[in-house]
Every structure is written in C-alpha cells, then in structure tokens.
Amino acid sequence: MGILETIRSPQDLNKLSEAQLEQLAAEVREFLIGNVSQTGGHLGPNLGVVELTIAVHRIFDSPRDSIVFDTGHQSYVHKLLTGRQDFSTLRQQGGLSGYPDRGESEHDIVESSHASSSLSWADGISRARRLTGDGDRYVIAVVGDGALTGGMAWEAINNIAADKKRRVVIVVNDNGRSYAPTVGGVADYLASLRPTIDSLRAAPAYEGALDWWKKRLQSGGPVGQFTYKSLHAMKKGIKDWWAPQGMFEDLGMKYIGPVDGHNLQAMENALSTAKNYAGPVIVHAMTEKGHGYAPARAHEADQFHAVGIIDPETGEPTEAGGAKSWTSVFADEIADIADERKDIVGITGAMLIPVGLHKFAARHPDRVFDVGIAEQHALTSAAGMAFGGLHPVVAVYATFLNRAFDQLLMDVALHKAGVTVVLDRAGVTGPDGASHHGMWDMAMVQIVPGLHLAAPRDATRLREELREAVAVEDAPTVIRYSKGTVGAEVEALERLSDGVDVLARRPAGSSDNDVLIVSVGAMSELALDVSNRLGAQGISSTVVDPRWVLPVPKSVIALASHHRLVICIEDGVRAGGVGSRIRQEMRAAGVDTALNEVGLPVEFLDHGSRSQVLERVGLTAQQITHDVVAQVLGTKVPFARPLPGQEHPSTGSLPIL
C-alpha cells in the first residue's frame, strides 16, 4: 500500500516524516497523471500545486480553518488529501466534480469557478469569524498570479489589509513567467537566509518595536520626523531589492517570499511564519505548471492546463481529431476579417487560445489586447476603442459575460458603441458544471436596448453572422455558439427578406401548418428531429432559424399568426429567454397564437456530458414531441389554436380532430 492510500483526512499528514511526505508528493503526481489522462481534466495546474497543497493542509486545520481556492481547477490535490481518491468518474455525470463541491466534502467552500473572487470570499469569511467570536480561525486563499489581474481581487486586498487583526493568509501561486528565478551562489545564500528574516519580520515583538520607534520619531519634531522618513525609505528600498513585495506592503499587508513552491519544507516554513503573524499576510510561492511531467512542461501553449483523454506516457491525445470546433471556425474567420479591415481589433481576458484570437494575434500582434481576467474593463475599454474609430471584437466564454453586464449595458449600449461580443461555450457546456454552463447570456442581453443577438446553427452561418455583426457600427452585437465540434451543415429551403431561414415545411409547400418551430442556434438538428416526429403523428410543422434572434424578425411574428402553436427551442434559460421575447412581440402585434418556451430551467445544472444534461432537463426530441402532441390535442397547456368549428379546449378535455 502506498502512502496516498493511507490518507483519509488532512490530519493524517501530521503523522508522516519528511521522507514520507516527499514520497507522498511523488505518489500524488503519479496518481494525477494516471487518472486525469483517462478522464480528461485540469492536469497542469494540479501538478504545479502538489507540495503547496500538502503544506497548506499540514500547517492549517481544515475544515476549522477555511481553505478557499480561486477558480478551483487546481483543487484535485486538495480532494485527494481530504479523502476523495476515486477519480474514475472525474467530471462525469454523478461523479467527482472538477471543482470544489460542498456536496462532496466539508473541506470545500467555494463552488463558483469564476476567477479573482477568492479574496472577497476570504474577506467575508474572516469578517464573519471575528463577529461570531471565532477570530482565532484562519482563512487561507490560494490564488493564481493570473487571478490578480482581476480588479475584484484588488478591491478585496484593499479591505483585507485595512484590518490588521484578521487571520487571512493569501497564498499567491505564481506559475507565470513574469518572475524569472534568480540563480547563482549569492541568490542561494540570500534564499537560505530568507526564512529566518521572514520569521523575524512577522514576529509580534518586531512589529511592536517598529510601532514604538515610529511613534517616538514622529513625535520628535522635525528632526525625528526626518529621521523616521529616511530610515523608512531605506528599509523599503532594501526590501524592494530583496523581493518584489512593494505593491503588497504599500497596501499595509505583510509579504513573505518568494518561496520555492515545490520545496515542501520551505513552504511549511513560510506558512508557519504567516500563521504566527496572526494578521493578513501574502505568501508568494513560485511554482511550475505541469511540474514533474515532461510532456506538460514541453507543451508551450499552456502546459496541459486542461486535457482530454491522453496517453500518460507521451501526453498525446488518444482520440482521433474530428470535425472543426466552433472556436476554430471563429478563429479562422476573424483573422481573415482582420486582414481586410484595419479597424478591427481583438480583446481577450487571459484566454487568447481558448477563445480563438490567437490566429488574429499572430497576423496582427499590435491589434489584439489581452487585458487579463478583467471582463468589466474589457467591455468599457472596447467602448472607448469604438469611440476612437475602431471596431472591437471582445471574445469571452459565455459564462463570463455575467461579470460585465453593467459595462455592456451602460458603457457600450447606452453610448451606441459598435462593439461585437463573441460568446464561446454558450449553452450547456457539460463536464465543468454549474458555473461554466453558458446558459444565462440570452436572458441577460434581452433587456439591453438596441442590442443585436445572433445564434449561428453551423459553421457557414457563424462566418456569415460574424461578418454581419462587425458591419454594425451604432449598437452592440453579440454572437454566441456552443462548445465542441460544429455539427453538419443545415441548409435552408429559403431565406426570407429579413434574413430568417426556413429549414423545413412539412408537408412540403404548406404555409398554414399546425406548429411553428423556432430553432435557436445549435438546436436546429433537434428542431428538425421534432418536426419529423410530429409529421409521423399527422401534425404539420414549419421550422425556422431566425439567425438574429434580437431584434425579433418581423417574419417570425407573421409566421406565428399562420400557425396554431409556436414552440421556441433554445439552450438558454426559459425565463426571459428568446421564446419569452417572441411571445411579447407577438402580443404587441396582436397575434394570439399560443407559444411554448422550450429551454433550460432556472436551476444550477450539475456536470455531465452535454447530451446527458439536455436529457436530464427534458430537451430531447422525444420529450418535446410528446409535449407538442398533447398541446395540439388540447390535453396540455398552452393549447394550440382550435381548428375551424372546434371549441377551445379547457384543461383535461380532448377536442375532436
């Protein structure tokens, strides 16, 4: 039996010798490589925090002390050390979540996987601890250096630093390349001294002496004040030479580091020093993403940040590449558009490759801007660029648009700025779970005046609608598409004058059918399947793809008036979604045809494959067809409009067809 198998709780770590801890770290890495390669997941980030996580659990007492992971994709080691060692169903329906999950363990706190929020959580938890008499409990926030590019993190640091008695330890997991490790004999000597000096600086007696001398000198008249300022400036200069700590200590927060995040003893020393300080402390840990796994270290793009199923020996994917992804279609098209138009610029929030702006950046590096994890800033900056004569294309994951809604509304839309927002991973995304589903965007943007919203159904329509979007110069445009591979091309029977595509008429040539099916984006194959099934039940239908779902095309309203029932199929929340907006426009136009919104419930949906999640919420051809047949027959609300000579059904009655 290996050492890892004996770990059932963090307290078990305290029984291990230094040699056993080193062996445990090796076993954890071996476990992660062997298991994550079989299921897919966030491999590189977790390989980089093995020693760091062991040290946190050795020095602090979880769950009495609260450990908060920013984003949470680096919490796999934490899961292993808290007794969760069955990774066979990682990120699969009913299996282990890829992020912290309160339902799994009392050691997990923050389930949201949106970055830069952990420090606000730490601020709130630590305030609550003091007010409820638990001020001796610690809050430890493990935050990546990338998350510090988010403004929310600095808002929290500003508040945490203001209270010197709150026991908050911020562990900055610095795995970026902006801090180059210093090498050489002198550097090694200074590094050997640093733990002792940090211990001295964080000692209460040291702080007390500093405060005493500060007060004496500042009250000693001009000479004393001059002496204090001179000594303080010299002290600060020496510290800034010693380590890049100035920004933190300028905020009044104690800084410890940099520390080798892969040296377990060094990490424990730094964390012990921080714990003994009993106030807000920054511990700066230098780590290496993908540490200990050569294929990850050799992967220049992101050191295996997230992988599919791979060969654990080589790191190569074991699944053959299939059709092009939505992201790759966008990447090719926006790069081509940028070649044609010099006013097109790209903006990304620390996700150049994941959102597909890398090809644009390779061709025009001076016209693509990575603003860090700062979606709010991205949108307002885009509004400014539009004012300056450019057309910005802001590419983010759909779930992250939530963070920039105010800026979209008040900075972009209010000022009629020509800004295109491209939402990747829209709708149900699958294994990343509740906080990564891009299911809120269509409901959110419905209330933004003047906004144009497109939902392409296939690659051709994505290219078309992207070009149409960047041609709009007096309003925001939003294009949203799914995660994964693009489906087969779905050709239209005809395109109406306002751009609506008619995908099917069953029976052919009919214009006054029973059911109008409005298909939004990637739901077109499902909509056509439903139409076929209805036809088998003797119910006629028309299937349309609006392409641009905002503003609602007038032809959709006109078609609704010639059908007995309208259903709108979308992979966003039903409440306030596209179907809801169409129903409002129908009523405003005097069209009284019943409409049924078929979409996602207002719930946080657990992880699983896209098809599993859609089946779980009833977005299947079989279930939709069953409901529509009942609505046409008059046994389920909303009832279809009666045929001539029929009475309008009431709940529970069955009309004669």
SVG drawing of the C-alpha trace seen along z (x, -y; Angstrom):
<svg xmlns="http://www.w3.org/2000/svg" viewBox="-68 -70 96 72">
<polyline fill="none" stroke="black" stroke-width="0.4" points="0.0,0.0 1.3,-3.4 1.3,-6.4 -1.5,-8.2 -3.9,-5.3 -3.5,-5.8 -4.6,-9.5 -8.2,-9.8 -8.1,-13.3 -5.6,-16.2 -4.8,-15.2 -3.2,-12.0 -0.4,-14.2 0.9,-15.1 2.0,-11.5 4.4,-11.5 8.1,-12.0 9.9,-14.3 10.9,-11.4 7.3,-10.1 6.0,-13.5 8.3,-13.5 7.1,-10.1 3.5,-11.2 4.1,-14.1 5.5,-11.7 2.6,-9.4 0.1,-12.3 1.7,-13.3 1.7,-9.7 -2.0,-9.4 -2.9,-12.6 -1.1,-11.7 -2.6,-8.2 -6.1,-9.1 -6.7,-12.5 -5.2,-11.1 -8.1,-8.6 -10.9,-11.1 -9.6,-14.5 -9.4,-17.5 -7.1,-20.2 -3.8,-18.4 -1.1,-21.0 -2.4,-23.3 -2.7,-20.5 0.8,-19.1 2.0,-22.5 0.4,-22.7 1.2,-19.3 3.7,-20.5 1.9,-23.8 -1.4,-22.0 0.3,-19.4 2.0,-22.3 -1.3,-24.2 -3.0,-21.2 0.0,-20.4 0.1,-23.9 -3.6,-24.7 -6.5,-22.7 -9.2,-22.2 -12.2,-22.4 -11.8,-24.5 -9.6,-26.8 -11.2,-27.6 -9.3,-27.0 -10.6,-28.8 -9.3,-28.0 -9.6,-30.8 -11.2,-29.3 -10.9,-25.8 -9.4,-23.9 -6.3,-23.4 -8.1,-21.6 -7.5,-18.0 -4.7,-17.6 -6.9,-19.0 -9.6,-16.4 -7.0,-13.6 -5.8,-14.8 -9.4,-15.1 -10.3,-11.5 -11.6,-11.7 -9.4,-9.2 -11.8,-7.7 -11.1,-9.8 -12.6,-7.2 -15.7,-9.4 -14.0,-12.8 -16.2,-15.4 -18.7,-12.8 -22.4,-12.8 -22.8,-11.6 -19.1,-11.6 -16.4,-13.8 -16.7,-17.4 -13.7,-19.1 -14.0,-22.0 -14.7,-22.3 -18.1,-21.0 -19.8,-21.4 -21.9,-18.3 -18.7,-16.2 -16.9,-17.4 -17.0,-19.7 -13.5,-20.9 -14.9,-22.5 -16.3,-26.1 -16.5,-28.0 -18.1,-26.1 -18.1,-29.0 -15.2,-28.6 -15.0,-32.3 -11.6,-33.7 -10.5,-36.6 -13.3,-36.1 -11.5,-34.1 -10.1,-37.1 -13.6,-38.6 -14.7,-35.3 -11.7,-35.3 -12.6,-38.9 -16.2,-37.9 -15.4,-34.7 -12.8,-36.4 -15.2,-39.2 -17.8,-36.7 -15.3,-34.8 -14.4,-37.9 -18.1,-38.9 -19.1,-35.5 -16.3,-35.0 -14.2,-32.7 -11.4,-35.1 -8.7,-32.6 -9.7,-30.6 -7.7,-31.2 -8.9,-31.7 -6.4,-30.6 -7.0,-31.8 -5.0,-30.0 -4.9,-32.3 -3.0,-32.1 -1.0,-35.0 -3.3,-35.3 -6.3,-35.9 -4.5,-39.0 -5.1,-40.7 -8.8,-40.9 -9.9,-44.1 -12.1,-42.3 -9.0,-40.7 -7.5,-44.2 -10.8,-45.5 -10.7,-42.6 -7.0,-43.1 -7.6,-46.7 -10.3,-45.7 -8.3,-42.8 -5.2,-44.9 -7.2,-47.5 -7.8,-45.2 -4.5,-44.1 -6.1,-41.5 -7.9,-39.3 -6.2,-36.0 -6.1,-35.8 -3.3,-34.1 -3.2,-34.7 -1.0,-32.2 -0.1,-33.5 0.6,-30.5 2.9,-32.2 3.4,-29.9 3.7,-32.6 6.9,-33.6 6.9,-37.2 9.1,-36.4 12.3,-34.8 14.0,-32.7 17.3,-34.2 20.2,-31.7 23.8,-31.7 25.7,-31.4 24.6,-34.8 21.0,-34.1 21.2,-30.7 22.7,-32.3 20.0,-35.0 17.4,-32.3 18.8,-30.4 18.5,-33.5 15.0,-34.5 13.0,-32.1 14.9,-33.4 14.4,-37.1 10.7,-36.5 10.2,-34.9 11.8,-38.0 9.7,-40.4 6.5,-38.6 7.1,-38.3 4.8,-40.4 7.7,-41.8 9.3,-43.1 6.0,-44.8 5.7,-46.2 9.2,-47.6 8.6,-49.2 5.4,-50.9 7.2,-52.1 10.0,-53.7 7.6,-55.1 5.6,-56.9 8.7,-58.2 10.4,-59.6 7.2,-61.1 6.6,-62.9 10.2,-64.2 9.7,-67.3 11.3,-68.0 14.5,-66.1 12.6,-63.0 10.2,-63.1 13.1,-63.5 14.9,-60.6 11.8,-58.3 11.2,-59.1 14.9,-58.5 15.0,-55.2 11.6,-54.1 12.7,-54.9 16.0,-52.9 14.1,-50.0 11.6,-50.0 14.4,-50.2 16.3,-47.2 13.0,-45.1 12.2,-46.0 15.7,-44.9 15.3,-41.7 11.9,-40.7 9.1,-42.1 6.9,-43.0 6.4,-46.7 2.8,-46.7 1.6,-44.5 3.4,-46.3 2.3,-49.6 -1.3,-48.4 -0.2,-47.6 -0.1,-43.8 2.8,-41.7 4.7,-39.9 6.6,-36.6 8.6,-35.2 9.2,-34.4 9.3,-30.8 10.0,-27.7 6.5,-26.2 8.0,-22.8 10.2,-22.7 7.8,-21.3 10.0,-22.4 10.3,-25.9 6.5,-26.1 5.8,-24.9 8.3,-27.4 6.7,-30.3 3.1,-29.2 4.1,-28.7 5.6,-32.2 2.4,-33.6 0.3,-31.7 2.3,-33.0 1.9,-36.6 -1.9,-36.3 -2.8,-39.1 -3.2,-39.5 -0.2,-38.0 0.8,-37.4 2.9,-34.2 4.4,-34.4 5.0,-30.8 6.9,-30.2 5.6,-27.1 5.9,-25.4 2.7,-24.4 2.9,-20.8 5.8,-20.2 7.2,-16.7 5.6,-15.7 7.8,-16.2 5.0,-16.3 3.2,-19.1 6.4,-21.1 7.1,-20.7 3.6,-22.0 4.3,-25.6 0.7,-26.8 -0.5,-26.1 1.5,-23.3 -1.6,-21.0 -3.9,-23.4 -6.8,-21.2 -6.5,-17.9 -8.8,-15.4 -8.0,-11.7 -4.3,-11.3 -1.6,-8.7 0.0,-9.1 3.5,-8.2 3.6,-10.7 0.8,-13.2 -0.6,-12.7 -4.4,-12.6 -5.7,-9.1 -8.9,-10.2 -8.7,-11.0 -9.4,-14.6 -12.9,-15.0 -14.7,-17.9 -13.7,-21.5 -14.7,-23.2 -16.8,-26.3 -13.8,-28.1 -11.6,-27.2 -14.2,-28.4 -14.3,-31.7 -10.5,-31.9 -10.1,-31.5 -12.8,-33.9 -11.9,-36.8 -8.3,-36.6 -9.5,-36.9 -11.7,-39.8 -8.8,-41.5 -6.8,-41.1 -9.5,-43.0 -10.3,-45.7 -7.6,-47.6 -10.2,-49.0 -10.9,-45.5 -9.2,-44.8 -9.5,-41.9 -9.8,-41.8 -9.4,-38.8 -9.4,-38.2 -6.3,-35.9 -7.7,-33.3 -6.1,-34.1 -6.1,-30.5 -9.2,-29.1 -11.4,-31.8 -9.7,-31.7 -8.0,-35.0 -4.5,-33.5 -4.5,-33.5 -5.6,-37.1 -2.8,-37.9 -0.2,-36.0 -1.0,-38.0 -1.6,-41.4 0.0,-41.4 -0.5,-45.1 -4.2,-44.8 -5.1,-42.1 -5.1,-43.0 -5.1,-40.6 -6.5,-42.6 -6.2,-39.8 -9.0,-38.4 -10.9,-41.7 -14.1,-41.3 -15.5,-44.6 -12.5,-46.5 -12.6,-44.7 -16.1,-45.9 -15.6,-49.5 -12.2,-49.7 -14.0,-48.4 -16.5,-51.2 -13.6,-53.6 -11.9,-52.0 -15.2,-52.3 -15.4,-56.0 -11.8,-56.3 -12.8,-54.8 -12.1,-51.1 -14.4,-48.1 -13.5,-45.9 -14.3,-42.2 -14.4,-41.0 -14.2,-37.2 -15.0,-35.6 -16.7,-32.5 -20.5,-33.0 -20.5,-32.4 -18.1,-35.3 -20.3,-37.8 -22.2,-37.8 -19.4,-39.7 -19.5,-42.6 -23.2,-43.1 -23.2,-46.6 -20.4,-47.7 -22.3,-46.1 -25.4,-48.0 -24.1,-51.4 -20.8,-51.8 -21.4,-50.0 -25.2,-50.0 -26.0,-53.4 -23.3,-55.0 -24.4,-53.1 -20.9,-51.7 -20.1,-49.4 -18.7,-46.6 -19.0,-42.9 -19.1,-40.4 -18.3,-36.8 -19.5,-34.3 -17.8,-30.9 -19.1,-27.9 -22.6,-29.1 -25.5,-27.0 -24.8,-23.7 -21.1,-23.0 -21.0,-19.7 -18.3,-18.5 -17.2,-21.7 -20.6,-22.1 -22.9,-24.8 -20.7,-27.8 -19.3,-27.1 -22.6,-26.5 -23.2,-29.5 -26.9,-29.4 -27.6,-32.9 -26.4,-35.1 -29.6,-35.2 -31.8,-36.1 -29.4,-38.8 -29.0,-40.6 -32.7,-40.7 -33.0,-43.8 -30.2,-45.7 -31.7,-48.4 -30.6,-48.3 -28.5,-45.1 -28.4,-42.6 -28.0,-38.9 -27.1,-36.2 -27.0,-32.4 -25.5,-30.5 -26.6,-27.0 -23.5,-25.8 -20.1,-26.9 -21.4,-28.7 -23.9,-30.7 -21.1,-31.6 -19.0,-33.1 -22.0,-34.9 -23.2,-36.3 -19.8,-37.4 -19.3,-39.5 -22.8,-40.9 -22.0,-41.7 -18.8,-43.7 -20.7,-45.7 -22.9,-47.2 -21.3,-50.5 -24.1,-52.0 -25.0,-49.3 -23.5,-46.3 -23.7,-42.9 -23.4,-39.6 -22.7,-36.2 -23.0,-33.0 -22.1,-29.5 -21.6,-26.1 -18.6,-24.3 -17.1,-21.5 -17.3,-20.5 -19.6,-22.1 -22.3,-19.8 -23.3,-19.1 -24.3,-22.0 -28.0,-22.6 -29.1,-24.2 -32.3,-26.3 -35.2,-25.8 -35.3,-29.6 -34.1,-32.8 -36.9,-35.4 -36.4,-39.1 -35.4,-39.9 -32.8,-37.1 -34.8,-34.3 -34.0,-30.9 -36.8,-28.4 -35.3,-25.0 -38.4,-22.7 -42.0,-22.7 -43.9,-19.5 -45.9,-18.8 -43.8,-20.4 -45.2,-23.7 -47.6,-24.3 -47.7,-27.7 -50.5,-27.3 -49.3,-24.5 -50.1,-23.3 -46.8,-24.1 -44.1,-26.8 -40.8,-25.6 -38.4,-28.4 -34.9,-26.9 -32.2,-29.0 -28.6,-28.3 -27.2,-24.8 -30.7,-23.4 -31.5,-23.1 -30.9,-19.4 -33.1,-18.8 -35.8,-21.1 -35.8,-19.2 -36.0,-15.9 -39.1,-17.1 -40.6,-18.2 -40.1,-14.7 -41.6,-13.1 -44.6,-15.4 -45.1,-14.5 -45.3,-10.8 -48.2,-11.8 -50.1,-13.6 -49.1,-17.1 -47.8,-19.6 -45.0,-22.0 -42.6,-24.7 -39.1,-25.0 -37.3,-28.4 -33.9,-29.7 -34.1,-33.4 -30.3,-33.6 -30.6,-37.0 -32.9,-36.5 -32.7,-40.1 -34.3,-42.2 -37.1,-39.7 -37.6,-39.4 -41.0,-40.5 -41.3,-37.4 -41.3,-35.2 -44.3,-37.1 -46.1,-36.9 -45.5,-33.2 -46.7,-32.7 -50.1,-34.2 -50.5,-31.4 -49.9,-28.5 -51.9,-27.0 -48.9,-26.8 -45.4,-28.2 -42.6,-26.5 -39.2,-28.1 -36.3,-25.7 -33.2,-27.3 -30.3,-26.2 -30.6,-29.1 -32.8,-29.6 -36.5,-29.8 -37.2,-32.7 -36.7,-35.9 -35.2,-34.0 -35.7,-34.2 -39.1,-32.4 -40.3,-34.8 -39.3,-37.8 -41.0,-36.4 -44.2,-35.9 -44.1,-39.5 -43.6,-40.7 -46.5,-38.5 -48.8,-40.1 -47.7,-43.6 -48.5,-42.7 -52.0,-41.3 -51.0,-37.7 -52.7,-35.4 -51.1,-32.1 -50.0,-30.2 -46.3,-29.9 -44.3,-27.4 -40.8,-28.2 -38.7,-25.1 -35.3,-25.7 -33.4,-25.3 -34.9,-25.6 -33.7,-28.3 -31.5,-25.9 -27.8,-25.3 -27.2,-22.2 -24.7,-19.6 -21.9,-18.4 -22.2,-15.7 -21.9,-15.5 -23.9,-18.0 -26.3,-15.3 -26.8,-14.0 -27.6,-17.4 -30.1,-18.1 -31.8,-14.8 -31.9,-15.5 -33.9,-18.7 -36.2,-17.3 -34.5,-18.9 -34.9,-15.7 -36.8,-15.2 -38.9,-12.5 -40.0,-14.7 -40.6,-17.8 -42.6,-15.9 -44.7,-14.3 -45.5,-17.7 -46.3,-19.3 -48.7,-16.4 -50.5,-16.9 -50.7,-20.7 -52.1,-20.2 -54.7,-17.7 -55.6,-20.1 -54.6,-18.0 -51.7,-20.1 -51.2,-23.9 -50.5,-26.0 -53.3,-24.8 -52.9,-25.0 -55.5,-27.3 -58.6,-25.2 -59.4,-24.2 -62.4,-25.8 -65.6,-24.5 -63.8,-23.3 -64.4,-24.7 -61.3,-26.0 -60.2,-23.2 -60.0,-23.5 -57.6,-21.7 -58.3,-18.0 -60.6,-18.0 -59.8,-16.4 -61.1,-18.0 -62.4,-16.0 -59.9,-16.3"/>
</svg>
